[in-house]
Amino acid sequence: MGGAGGLRVVGASFVVPGPSGVAVRDRLKALTAQDETVLRLVGDHLGSLASGDLKARCAAGLEHDNESWASRKRVLTGESSSRWAGSLTKATHDQWALARRGQAAHIQQLEAGVNTIRHRLSLPLGERGSKRAAGGYRSRREWHAKTRRLRVLEDRLERTRADWAAGRVRVVRGGKRLLNTRHHLEEAQLTEEGWRARWEASRRFLRADGESGKRYGNETIRISPDGQVSIKLPAPLAHLANAPHGRYVLTARVSFAHRGETWRDRVGANRAVAYRIHEDTGRARWYLTASWTIPPAPIVPLTAIRAGGLIGVDTNADHLAAWRLDVHGNPVGAPRRFDYDLSGTADHRDAQVRHALTRLLHWATRHHLAIAVEDLDFTAETSREKHGRRKHFRRLISGMPVARLRARLVSMAAELGIPLVAVDPAYTSRWGAQHWQKPLTSTTRKTTRHDAAAVAIGRRALGHPVRRRTAPPRTHQRDGYGHRTVQARPGSPGREELRPRVPGPRTRSVPPGRGANAGNQNAQHRPGRSAEQGSWQQDSLPLSL
């Protein structure tokens, strides 16, 4: 659906709902060698069961039903327990569903690439493109290479569509990236033993779903309010128990520093809490993650959020550009920039994003304002077929932490009670630079394109148009300094009145035209006042005399 001039219709802004669950993590310290051995044995045994169950689920495809699910669960129960079997089958179904969603996204991306190549091949060589459609290829050599790539993509699309219709998915427990790393150990700076330890750790299964009404909210992995951890051993490993009823108690105790009181209240009331135990082979540490669902927070109406103004935020590859706006859409104060560095490891990148968001949220908390962000999704924007040789631009888009920043911002803002408003990202950078970059630039402040985009995002969230009010011609301007373009509602008092008088004594040092009667030229007894220049006033003497 397009708008005037070929532009697409801009979607309405909406308030982002808060998270539906929380997760906290703590380290399992002071584990003995026996504890680590038992954890590895249990994880390896359950991991092998999970692999077999995933294979059976993938083989069933679209013909899977409740009866086959119950049959798989009965088989797993004999090798573990009924609750372990429930957690295994649930994890299998979640992984299969995730693979199906990824398969659908892959089909969509392949279709976009095929359509783009077909369009460009149909154009003459060297034909220039537009902002909305790519042009022809530059040379005969590139045209020929793209015809070959078109055949490759069409074959790949045909196979993927056949897999989708048959319900076939390709899933690797442990991750396809880690599996391919086995063939590039030197580039990954890993030894074969180090890769093997990481591979086995990623394929272990030590995850138990919670159950309300049971003791401490979980019968499989049970943690008491004082931090004692006990695990229900599978049937083949019951001889390793060091506690009654086939349980093994770890020497390590947990005490969650974050949300610890909330967690203790839940386990004390026997409310459901899910747990996951995993090993970080790089640090030689074990961690335990607790998660539970929370009731959704009430959504603040958009009209109430707009009443006090907000902060517009533009997301970029290396920083967040933010600017505060009042209720009328006017920028207030100076723009803010929150930098982050996305080089290095995944933990370093996550920490950089978290620190930048922390500074942004603290600024919003001080002024009691909401935050407006773009509802970004670059799923179809990173293809090599759409942007061609613009490799730098493709890497720039792919490197933007859209998904991670979105998840972090939603959870952290909900913790501080800061509302989030998502806006359509269409044309915010272009229109912001067109209408706001130059007017907001002065001799003491250089406004960037990203700062202007933040203003456009904030104005769209407030319900105002992005463009500024157009100044009238010089002959129609109110004063010699240009038309005042302050955004004011039609009912605002004083919007067309004279400027208020500056308080303070008036002396002879006041320049002409700046005194108490500067606003009323008719009150000054001097020639050339405005009343004498009216076209309706007759001169005192005719010009013919």
C-alpha positions as CSV (number, residue, x, y, z in Angstrom):
1,M,0.0,0.0,0.0
2,G,1.6,3.3,-1.1
3,G,0.9,6.9,-0.3
4,A,1.3,10.1,-2.3
5,G,4.4,10.3,-4.4
6,G,5.1,6.6,-4.1
7,L,5.8,6.8,-0.3
8,R,4.5,4.0,1.8
9,V,2.0,4.7,4.6
10,V,3.6,5.3,8.0
11,G,2.3,3.0,10.7
12,A,0.8,4.2,13.9
13,S,3.0,4.5,17.1
14,F,2.3,2.1,20.0
15,V,3.3,1.5,23.5
16,V,5.7,-1.4,23.9
17,P,4.4,-4.1,26.3
18,G,6.7,-5.2,29.1
19,P,8.4,-8.5,29.4
20,S,6.4,-11.6,30.4
21,G,9.2,-13.3,32.4
22,V,12.5,-12.7,34.2
23,A,15.7,-14.7,34.5
24,V,18.5,-14.4,37.1
25,R,21.8,-16.2,37.2
26,D,24.3,-17.1,39.9
27,R,27.6,-19.1,39.9
28,L,27.9,-22.5,41.5
29,K,31.0,-21.9,43.6
30,A,33.0,-24.4,45.6
31,L,31.9,-27.4,43.7
32,T,33.8,-30.6,44.5
33,A,35.2,-32.9,41.9
34,Q,32.5,-35.4,42.7
35,D,29.8,-32.7,42.1
36,E,31.2,-31.8,38.7
37,T,31.4,-35.5,37.7
38,V,27.8,-36.1,38.7
39,L,26.7,-33.0,36.8
40,R,28.5,-34.1,33.7
41,L,27.1,-37.6,33.9
42,V,23.6,-36.5,34.3
43,G,23.9,-33.8,31.6
44,D,25.5,-36.3,29.1
45,H,22.8,-38.9,29.8
46,L,19.9,-36.5,29.4
47,G,21.6,-34.9,26.4
48,S,21.7,-38.3,24.6
49,L,18.0,-38.7,25.3
50,A,17.3,-35.2,24.0
51,S,19.2,-36.0,20.8
52,G,17.1,-39.1,20.2
53,D,13.9,-37.4,21.0
54,L,14.7,-34.6,18.6
55,K,15.5,-37.1,15.9
56,A,12.1,-38.8,16.4
57,R,10.3,-35.4,16.4
58,C,12.0,-34.4,13.1
59,A,11.2,-37.7,11.5
60,A,7.5,-37.3,12.4
61,G,7.4,-33.9,10.6
62,L,3.9,-32.6,10.0
63,E,2.3,-35.9,11.0
64,H,3.1,-35.4,14.7
65,D,0.1,-35.5,17.1
66,N,-0.6,-35.8,20.8
67,E,-0.4,-39.6,20.6
68,S,3.1,-39.6,19.3
69,W,4.1,-37.0,21.8
70,A,2.7,-39.3,24.6
71,S,4.5,-42.3,23.1
72,R,7.9,-40.4,23.1
73,K,7.3,-39.3,26.6
74,R,6.7,-42.8,27.9
75,V,9.9,-44.0,26.3
76,L,11.9,-41.2,28.0
77,T,10.2,-41.8,31.3
78,G,11.7,-45.2,31.6
79,E,15.2,-43.8,31.0
80,S,14.9,-40.8,33.3
81,S,11.7,-39.8,35.2
82,S,8.3,-38.4,34.3
83,R,9.3,-34.8,35.0
84,W,12.7,-35.1,33.2
85,A,10.7,-36.6,30.2
86,G,8.3,-33.6,30.3
87,S,11.2,-31.1,30.2
88,L,12.9,-33.1,27.3
89,T,9.8,-33.2,25.1
90,K,9.0,-29.6,25.7
91,A,12.6,-28.5,24.8
92,T,12.3,-30.7,21.6
93,H,9.1,-29.0,20.5
94,D,10.5,-25.5,21.2
95,Q,13.6,-26.3,19.1
96,W,11.6,-27.8,16.2
97,A,9.3,-24.8,16.2
98,L,12.3,-22.4,16.2
99,A,13.8,-24.3,13.2
100,R,10.5,-23.9,11.3
101,R,10.4,-20.2,11.9
102,G,14.0,-19.9,10.7
103,Q,13.1,-21.9,7.6
104,A,10.2,-19.6,6.8
105,A,12.5,-16.6,7.2
106,H,15.0,-18.2,4.9
107,I,12.4,-18.8,2.2
108,Q,11.4,-15.2,2.4
109,Q,15.0,-14.0,2.0
110,L,15.6,-16.3,-0.9
111,E,12.5,-15.1,-2.7
112,A,13.6,-11.5,-2.2
113,G,17.0,-12.3,-3.7
114,V,15.5,-14.1,-6.7
115,N,13.1,-11.3,-7.4
116,T,15.8,-8.7,-7.2
117,I,18.1,-10.5,-9.6
118,R,15.3,-11.1,-12.1
119,H,14.4,-7.4,-12.0
120,R,18.0,-6.3,-12.6
121,L,18.6,-8.9,-15.3
122,S,15.6,-7.6,-17.2
123,L,17.1,-4.0,-17.4
124,P,19.7,-2.9,-20.0
125,L,23.3,-2.8,-18.9
126,G,24.3,0.3,-17.1
127,E,20.8,1.6,-16.5
128,R,20.7,3.8,-13.4
129,G,18.5,2.8,-10.5
130,S,16.4,4.8,-8.1
131,K,16.1,5.1,-4.4
132,R,13.4,2.4,-4.4
133,A,14.6,0.0,-7.1
134,A,18.0,-1.2,-8.2
135,G,19.2,-0.5,-11.8
136,G,20.8,-2.7,-14.3
137,Y,24.2,-4.4,-13.9
138,R,27.3,-2.5,-14.8
139,S,29.0,-4.9,-17.1
140,R,28.3,-8.0,-19.2
141,R,30.6,-10.0,-16.9
142,E,28.6,-9.1,-13.9
143,W,25.4,-9.8,-15.7
144,H,26.6,-13.3,-16.6
145,A,27.7,-14.0,-13.1
146,K,24.3,-13.0,-11.7
147,T,22.6,-15.3,-14.2
148,R,24.5,-18.2,-12.6
149,R,23.8,-17.0,-9.1
150,L,20.1,-16.8,-10.0
151,R,20.1,-20.5,-10.9
152,V,21.8,-21.4,-7.6
153,L,19.2,-19.4,-5.6
154,E,16.3,-20.8,-7.5
155,D,17.5,-24.4,-6.8
156,R,18.1,-23.5,-3.2
157,L,14.6,-22.0,-3.0
158,E,13.0,-25.0,-4.6
159,R,14.7,-27.4,-2.1
160,T,13.8,-25.2,0.9
161,R,10.1,-25.0,-0.2
162,A,10.0,-28.8,-0.6
163,D,11.4,-29.2,2.9
164,W,8.8,-26.7,4.2
165,A,6.0,-28.6,2.5
166,A,7.2,-31.9,3.9
167,G,7.9,-30.6,7.4
168,R,11.6,-31.4,7.2
169,V,14.0,-29.2,9.3
170,R,17.8,-29.2,9.8
171,V,18.7,-28.9,13.4
172,V,22.1,-29.3,15.1
173,R,22.1,-29.8,18.9
174,G,25.0,-27.7,20.1
175,G,24.8,-25.2,17.2
176,K,25.8,-25.3,13.6
177,R,28.4,-22.6,14.1
178,L,30.2,-24.6,16.7
179,L,30.0,-27.7,14.6
180,N,31.7,-25.9,11.7
181,T,34.4,-24.5,14.0
182,R,35.7,-28.1,14.2
183,H,37.1,-27.6,10.7
184,H,38.7,-24.2,11.5
185,L,40.4,-24.8,14.8
186,E,43.4,-22.6,13.9
187,E,41.2,-19.6,13.0
188,A,39.2,-20.1,16.2
189,Q,42.4,-20.5,18.3
190,L,41.1,-23.8,19.7
191,T,42.7,-27.1,20.2
192,E,40.8,-30.3,19.5
193,E,40.5,-31.1,23.2
194,G,39.2,-27.6,23.9
195,W,36.6,-27.8,21.1
196,R,35.5,-31.2,22.2
197,A,34.9,-29.9,25.8
198,R,32.9,-27.0,24.5
199,W,30.9,-29.3,22.1
200,E,30.0,-31.7,24.9
201,A,29.1,-28.9,27.3
202,S,26.7,-27.4,24.7
203,R,24.9,-30.7,24.1
204,R,24.3,-31.5,27.8
205,F,20.8,-31.2,29.1
206,L,20.3,-29.9,32.7
207,R,17.1,-28.0,32.4
208,A,13.9,-28.5,34.5
209,D,10.5,-26.7,34.2
210,G,8.9,-25.5,37.4
211,E,5.6,-26.7,38.8
212,S,3.4,-24.6,41.2
213,G,2.2,-26.4,44.3
214,K,5.3,-28.6,44.6
215,R,8.0,-28.1,47.1
216,Y,10.0,-25.0,46.3
217,G,8.3,-24.8,42.9
218,N,10.4,-27.5,41.3
219,E,10.6,-31.2,42.0
220,T,13.5,-32.0,39.6
221,I,16.0,-29.3,40.4
222,R,15.1,-28.2,43.9
223,I,16.6,-25.1,45.5
224,S,15.7,-24.2,49.1
225,P,15.4,-20.6,50.2
226,D,18.8,-20.8,51.9
227,G,20.4,-21.8,48.6
228,Q,20.8,-25.6,48.9
229,V,20.7,-27.3,45.4
230,S,19.5,-30.9,45.0
231,I,18.9,-32.8,41.7
232,K,16.6,-35.7,41.1
233,L,18.9,-38.3,39.4
234,P,17.6,-40.2,36.3
235,A,16.9,-43.9,36.9
236,P,20.2,-45.3,35.5
237,L,22.2,-43.0,37.7
238,A,20.3,-43.4,40.9
239,H,23.3,-45.2,42.5
240,L,25.1,-41.8,42.7
241,A,22.6,-40.3,45.1
242,N,23.8,-38.9,48.4
243,A,20.3,-38.0,49.8
244,P,17.0,-39.9,50.2
245,H,14.6,-40.5,47.3
246,G,17.3,-40.7,44.6
247,R,18.5,-37.1,45.0
248,Y,22.0,-35.6,44.8
249,V,22.8,-32.5,46.9
250,L,25.5,-30.2,45.7
251,T,28.0,-28.7,48.1
252,A,27.7,-25.2,46.5
253,R,24.9,-22.8,47.5
254,V,23.3,-20.1,45.4
255,S,22.2,-16.7,46.5
256,F,20.9,-14.5,43.6
257,A,22.2,-11.0,44.0
258,H,19.6,-9.7,41.6
259,R,16.0,-10.3,42.4
260,G,17.0,-12.5,45.3
261,E,14.2,-11.4,47.5
262,T,11.6,-12.0,44.7
263,W,13.1,-15.5,44.1
264,R,13.0,-16.4,47.8
265,D,9.3,-15.3,48.0
266,R,8.4,-17.5,45.1
267,V,10.2,-20.6,46.4
268,G,8.9,-20.0,49.9
269,A,5.3,-19.9,48.5
270,N,6.0,-23.1,46.3
271,R,5.4,-21.2,43.1
272,A,6.9,-22.5,39.8
273,V,10.5,-21.6,39.0
274,A,12.5,-23.2,36.1
275,Y,16.2,-23.9,36.4
276,R,19.0,-24.5,34.0
277,I,22.6,-25.6,34.9
278,H,25.4,-25.2,32.4
279,E,29.2,-25.2,32.2
280,D,31.4,-22.4,30.8
281,T,34.4,-24.3,29.6
282,G,36.4,-21.2,28.8
283,R,36.2,-20.0,32.4
284,A,36.0,-23.5,34.0
285,R,32.9,-22.4,35.9
286,W,29.3,-23.7,36.5
287,Y,26.3,-21.4,36.5
288,L,22.7,-21.8,37.5
289,T,19.9,-19.8,35.9
290,A,16.4,-19.4,37.5
291,S,13.5,-18.1,35.5
292,W,9.8,-17.5,36.1
293,T,6.8,-15.7,34.5
294,I,5.5,-12.4,35.8
295,P,2.1,-10.8,35.2
296,P,2.2,-8.2,32.4
297,A,2.5,-4.7,33.7
298,P,-0.4,-2.3,32.9
299,I,0.2,-0.4,29.7
300,V,0.1,3.4,30.1
301,P,-2.1,5.1,27.5
302,L,-0.3,6.8,24.7
303,T,-2.1,10.1,25.4
304,A,-0.8,10.1,29.0
305,I,2.8,9.4,27.8
306,R,2.6,12.3,25.4
307,A,1.4,14.8,28.0
308,G,4.8,15.4,29.5
309,G,7.0,15.1,26.4
310,L,9.5,12.4,25.8
311,I,13.0,11.5,24.5
312,G,13.5,10.5,20.9
313,V,16.3,7.9,20.3
314,D,18.0,7.1,17.0
315,T,19.8,3.7,17.0
316,N,23.1,3.6,15.1
317,A,26.0,1.1,14.6
318,D,28.2,2.7,17.3
319,H,26.0,5.0,19.4
320,L,22.5,6.1,20.5
321,A,21.5,9.7,19.5
322,A,18.9,11.1,21.9
323,W,17.1,14.4,22.2
324,R,14.5,15.6,24.7
325,L,11.3,17.0,23.2
326,D,8.5,18.9,24.9
327,V,4.8,18.2,24.5
328,H,4.7,20.4,21.3
329,G,7.5,18.6,19.7
330,N,10.2,21.2,20.2
331,P,13.8,20.1,21.0
332,V,14.7,21.0,24.6
333,G,18.3,21.5,25.7
334,A,21.2,19.8,23.9
335,P,21.3,16.4,22.2
336,R,22.9,13.5,24.0
337,R,25.1,10.8,22.6
338,F,25.6,7.4,24.2
339,D,28.5,5.5,22.6
340,Y,29.2,1.7,22.6
341,D,31.9,-0.4,20.9
342,L,30.6,-3.6,19.3
343,S,34.0,-5.1,18.7
344,G,35.4,-8.1,20.6
345,T,33.6,-11.0,22.2
346,A,29.8,-11.4,22.6
347,D,30.0,-10.7,26.3
348,H,31.9,-7.4,25.6
349,R,29.3,-6.3,23.1
350,D,26.5,-7.2,25.4
351,A,28.1,-5.2,28.2
352,Q,28.6,-2.2,25.9
353,V,25.0,-2.2,24.9
354,R,23.9,-2.5,28.5
355,H,26.0,0.4,29.7
356,A,24.8,2.7,27.0
357,L,21.2,1.8,27.8
358,T,21.8,2.4,31.5
359,R,23.0,5.9,30.9
360,L,20.0,6.6,28.6
361,L,17.5,5.2,31.1
362,H,19.1,7.2,34.0
363,W,18.7,10.4,32.0
364,A,15.1,9.6,31.3
365,T,14.5,8.8,35.0
366,R,15.9,12.2,36.1
367,H,13.4,14.0,33.9
368,H,10.5,11.5,34.3
369,L,10.1,11.0,30.6
370,A,9.2,8.2,28.3
371,I,11.5,7.0,25.4
372,A,10.6,6.8,21.8
373,V,12.5,4.3,19.6
374,E,12.2,3.0,16.1
375,D,10.6,-0.4,15.5
376,L,13.6,-1.6,13.4
377,D,13.7,-4.9,11.5
378,F,16.5,-5.4,9.0
379,T,15.5,-9.0,8.0
380,A,15.1,-8.0,4.3
381,E,17.6,-5.2,4.3
382,T,20.9,-7.1,4.6
383,S,20.8,-9.2,1.4
384,R,23.6,-8.9,-1.0
385,E,21.2,-8.8,-3.9
386,K,19.5,-5.6,-2.7
387,H,22.6,-3.5,-2.0
388,G,24.9,-5.1,-4.5
389,R,28.5,-4.0,-4.1
390,R,27.8,-1.8,-1.1
391,K,29.5,-4.2,1.3
392,H,30.3,-1.6,3.8
393,F,26.7,-0.6,4.1
394,R,25.6,-4.2,4.4
395,R,28.1,-4.8,7.2
396,L,26.9,-1.6,8.9
397,I,23.3,-2.7,8.9
398,S,24.2,-6.3,10.0
399,G,26.3,-5.0,12.8
400,M,23.6,-2.9,14.4
401,P,22.5,-4.5,17.6
402,V,18.8,-4.3,16.9
403,A,17.5,-7.5,18.5
404,R,19.8,-7.4,21.5
405,L,19.2,-3.7,22.1
406,R,15.5,-4.2,21.8
407,A,15.4,-7.0,24.3
408,R,17.7,-5.2,26.7
409,L,15.8,-1.9,26.5
410,V,12.4,-3.5,27.1
411,S,13.5,-5.4,30.2
412,M,15.6,-2.6,31.7
413,A,12.9,0.1,31.0
414,A,10.2,-2.1,32.6
415,E,12.4,-2.5,35.7
416,L,12.6,1.3,36.1
417,G,9.0,1.9,35.1
418,I,9.8,3.9,32.0
419,P,7.3,3.6,29.2
420,L,8.6,2.8,25.7
421,V,6.9,4.1,22.5
422,A,7.7,2.3,19.2
423,V,7.4,4.3,16.0
424,D,7.5,3.4,12.3
425,P,11.1,3.9,11.1
426,A,10.1,5.1,7.6
427,Y,11.9,8.2,6.4
428,T,13.0,9.4,9.9
429,S,16.6,9.9,9.0
430,R,15.8,11.5,5.6
431,W,13.1,13.8,6.8
432,G,14.9,14.6,10.1
433,A,17.9,15.8,8.2
434,Q,15.8,17.7,5.7
435,H,13.7,19.7,8.2
436,W,15.7,19.8,11.4
437,Q,19.4,19.5,10.9
438,K,20.0,23.0,9.6
439,P,17.6,24.9,11.9
440,L,19.1,23.2,15.0
441,T,22.7,24.0,13.9
442,S,24.3,27.1,15.4
443,T,27.8,28.5,15.9
444,T,28.2,26.7,19.2
445,R,26.4,23.4,18.3
446,K,26.8,21.2,15.2
447,T,23.7,19.0,14.8
448,T,24.4,15.7,13.2
449,R,22.0,13.8,10.9
450,H,21.4,11.3,13.8
451,D,20.4,14.0,16.2
452,A,17.9,15.3,13.6
453,A,16.6,11.8,13.2
454,A,16.1,11.6,17.0
455,V,13.9,14.7,16.8
456,A,11.9,13.2,13.9
457,I,11.4,10.0,15.9
458,G,10.2,11.9,19.0
459,R,7.8,14.1,17.0
460,R,6.3,11.0,15.3
461,A,5.8,9.4,18.8
462,L,4.1,12.6,20.0
463,G,1.7,12.5,17.1
464,H,3.2,15.6,15.3
465,P,4.3,15.7,11.7
466,V,8.0,15.5,11.2
467,R,8.3,18.6,9.1
468,R,8.5,22.0,10.8
469,R,6.0,24.8,10.2
470,T,6.9,26.5,7.0
471,A,7.9,30.2,7.4
472,P,5.9,32.7,5.4
473,P,7.4,35.2,2.9
474,R,9.4,38.1,4.2
475,T,6.5,40.6,3.6
476,H,4.2,38.5,5.8
477,Q,6.6,37.8,8.7
478,R,5.7,39.1,12.1
479,D,9.0,40.9,12.9
480,G,12.4,41.5,11.4
481,Y,14.0,38.5,13.0
482,G,11.9,36.0,11.0
483,H,8.7,34.1,11.7
484,R,8.6,32.3,15.0
485,T,8.1,28.6,14.2
486,V,7.5,27.5,17.8
487,Q,4.9,24.7,17.7
488,A,1.8,25.7,19.7
489,R,-1.7,24.3,19.7
490,P,-4.4,26.6,18.3
491,G,-6.0,27.0,21.8
492,S,-2.8,27.9,23.6
493,P,-3.1,31.4,25.2
494,G,-0.7,34.0,24.0
495,R,0.3,32.3,20.8
496,E,-0.3,35.5,18.7
497,E,0.2,38.1,21.4
498,L,3.2,40.4,21.9
499,R,6.3,39.1,23.6
500,P,6.2,39.5,27.4
501,R,8.0,42.5,28.8
502,V,11.3,41.6,30.4
503,P,11.2,42.6,34.1
504,G,13.6,45.1,35.5
505,P,14.2,48.9,35.6
506,R,14.2,50.9,32.4
507,T,16.9,53.5,32.1
508,R,18.3,55.7,29.3
509,S,20.7,53.0,28.4
510,V,17.9,51.0,26.8
511,P,18.4,51.0,23.0
512,P,15.6,52.5,20.9
513,G,12.8,50.1,20.2
514,R,13.5,48.0,23.2
515,G,11.7,49.9,25.9
516,A,8.3,49.3,27.5
517,N,6.4,50.6,24.5
518,A,8.6,48.7,21.9
519,G,5.7,46.4,21.1
520,N,3.2,49.3,20.4
521,Q,4.6,51.6,17.8
522,N,1.5,53.8,17.8
523,A,2.1,54.8,21.4
524,Q,5.4,56.5,20.5
525,H,5.1,60.2,19.3
526,R,7.5,60.1,16.5
527,P,7.1,60.3,12.7
528,G,7.0,57.1,10.7
529,R,4.9,55.1,13.1
530,S,2.8,52.3,11.8
531,A,-0.5,54.2,12.0
532,E,0.7,56.9,9.5
533,Q,1.5,54.3,6.9
534,G,-1.9,52.9,6.6
535,S,-3.4,52.8,3.1
536,W,-6.8,53.8,4.5
537,Q,-5.5,57.2,6.0
538,Q,-5.8,60.4,4.0
539,D,-2.9,62.8,4.0
540,S,-3.4,66.2,5.7
541,L,-2.6,68.2,2.5
542,P,-3.2,67.2,-1.1
543,L,-0.1,66.6,-3.1
544,S,-1.3,69.0,-5.8
545,L,-0.9,72.1,-3.6
